[in-house]
Amino acid sequence: MVELRKRKAPAPPPLPVKKRTKTKAPGTTSKPTEDATPSPLKTIPKVGDVVSLDSFGGEIETNDGTKTTLKTLVDESKSGIVLFTYPKASTPGCTKQACLFRDGHDKLTSTGLSIYGLSADSPKANTTFKTKQNLPYPLLCDTASTLIGAIGFKKLPRGTTRGVFVIDRAGKILILQAGGPDATVEAVRQLVISTPKEDDDEKAEA
């Protein structure tokens, strides 16, 4: 007799291996990934914007060491302030810019604007600059570049862009532009020309 060999039954398919998941302890949350949501960048204002003077630009100091803020300077002015920024005191371009604002000071302040130079220089460097050039306006020292950065004139990783910033007593930005020594003075001159003086307003009312 022929011996019949029994066929082996096919082996069953392997069962899928379940991945072990770590259970979270109650009350815990998953850590966010590093690139989950980028922090929003601070918005640089533009001409026509009205900014909150209470918190804008942080604390700065005058060249004689007096602590102050943008709000204080604006409140002390008749109609607003002019801040011209410069990279470094006593350098050729910055000296030219400061002297142009010095020479045109009477006309540029005729509508009630107060003029200030603004840089990241130390009080000592700015005092030397002011004295040597006989500047009739204070120089502001923003060593941490908080105000310089708030108006968009801070260079990275360090440095200051030359420019001019004008803001009125209501916090409205009238001028905000970078430029050379002549351009920054001319921008303010054009603003003054287009602004009626207090005497003219009084005559119109009479």
Buried (B, 14 or more C-beta within 10 A) or exposed (E): EEEEEEEEEEEEEEEEEEEEEEEEEEEEEEEEEEEEEEEEEEEEBEEEEEBEBEEBBBEBBBBEEEEBBBBBBBEEBEBBBBBBBBBBBBEEEBBBBBBBBBEBBEEBBBBBBBBBBBBBBBBEBBBBBBEEBEBEBBBBBBEEBBBBBBBBBBEEEEEBBBBBBBBBBEBBBBBBBEBEBEBBBBBBBEBBEEBEEEEEEEEEEE
